[in-house]
Amino acid sequence: MESFLRSSSTKTPEIEFRMDGYFKISGNSYMEHPIKFYTELLEWVEVFLTKNTAPVYLDVYLIYVNTSSTKMILKLMNLINASSKSE
């Protein structure tokens, strides 16, 4: 399994999800079909969380986000949060 890296565009954010548990999303997120864009990332995170026990640090630096993208980012945050272990 490799890190999940995507360059930004005018409407899509830069994605840097590294194998050491450092996850970063930055830029804009207002593409027409955010489900298509974020599904691959969500699938990667699901696999990562089952194979790794390292802590996850999520940094989100978004300038503009549309409603559909917000829903997908919230889904991502919920997925990460559900995997956390309380002590």
Secondary structure as GFF3:
##gff-version 3
##sequence-region A 1 87
A	DSSP	beta_strand	4	6	.	.	.	ID=ss1
A	DSSP	beta_strand	14	17	.	.	.	ID=ss2
A	DSSP	beta_strand	22	29	.	.	.	ID=ss3
A	DSSP	alpha_helix	34	51	.	.	.	ID=ss4
A	DSSP	beta_strand	57	65	.	.	.	ID=ss5
A	DSSP	alpha_helix	67	83	.	.	.	ID=ss6
###
